[in-house]
Amino acid sequence: LAKIAKEKNMLLMVCDQCAVRRNLAKGTFEQCGSGEVTAKGLVDGVKAGCFPQLYTALGSNPPDQVITL
């Protein structure tokens, strides 16, 4: 997944609060939404964030499709 995402310039992002809750991110609940939480234990290139970070990441290059799981 990481290889394809890099080749195709795809954004891989997890909800920071969900990731903290599941021990898949470094940070605290208080940091959620601030951009200070980082993903851990996931494939390379995954970002952790909330809507402010998502909108910032997509702002200059709006996606053709959004896939959520």
C-alpha positions as CSV (number, residue, x, y, z in Angstrom):
1,L,0.0,0.0,0.0
2,A,2.8,2.4,0.9
3,K,4.5,1.8,-2.4
4,I,1.4,2.4,-4.5
5,A,0.5,5.5,-2.5
6,K,3.9,6.9,-3.1
7,E,3.9,6.1,-6.8
8,K,0.4,7.5,-7.3
9,N,0.9,10.5,-4.9
10,M,-2.0,9.3,-2.7
11,L,-2.6,10.6,0.8
12,L,-2.8,7.9,3.5
13,M,-4.3,9.3,6.7
14,V,-5.7,7.9,9.9
15,C,-7.9,9.7,12.4
16,D,-5.5,10.9,15.1
17,Q,-8.0,10.3,18.0
18,C,-8.8,6.7,16.7
19,A,-5.1,6.0,16.3
20,V,-4.2,7.3,19.8
21,R,-7.0,5.1,21.2
22,R,-5.6,2.0,19.4
23,N,-1.9,2.8,20.2
24,L,-1.2,3.5,16.5
25,A,0.0,7.0,17.1
26,K,2.4,9.0,19.3
27,G,0.5,11.7,21.1
28,T,-2.3,12.4,23.6
29,F,-6.0,13.0,23.2
30,E,-5.3,16.6,24.1
31,Q,-3.1,17.0,21.0
32,C,-5.7,15.6,18.6
33,G,-6.7,18.0,15.9
34,S,-3.5,20.1,16.5
35,G,-1.3,18.3,14.0
36,E,1.1,17.2,16.8
37,V,0.0,13.5,16.7
38,T,2.1,11.2,14.5
39,A,1.3,7.7,13.2
40,K,3.3,4.7,14.4
41,G,3.2,1.0,13.5
42,L,1.5,1.6,10.2
43,V,2.8,1.4,6.6
44,D,5.3,4.1,5.6
45,G,3.8,7.5,4.7
46,V,0.7,7.4,6.8
47,K,-0.2,10.7,8.5
48,A,-2.3,11.1,11.6
49,G,-4.7,14.0,11.8
50,C,-8.2,15.4,11.9
51,F,-10.1,17.6,9.5
52,P,-7.8,20.6,9.8
53,Q,-4.8,18.5,8.7
54,L,-6.9,16.8,6.0
55,Y,-8.0,20.1,4.5
56,T,-4.5,21.5,4.6
57,A,-3.1,18.4,2.9
58,L,-5.7,18.5,0.2
59,G,-6.0,22.3,-0.2
60,S,-3.5,22.7,-3.1
61,N,-4.5,19.4,-4.8
62,P,-8.1,18.4,-4.4
63,P,-8.7,14.7,-4.8
64,D,-10.7,13.0,-7.5
65,Q,-11.9,10.4,-5.0
66,V,-11.9,10.0,-1.3
67,I,-12.0,6.4,0.1
68,T,-12.7,5.9,3.8
69,L,-12.6,2.7,5.7
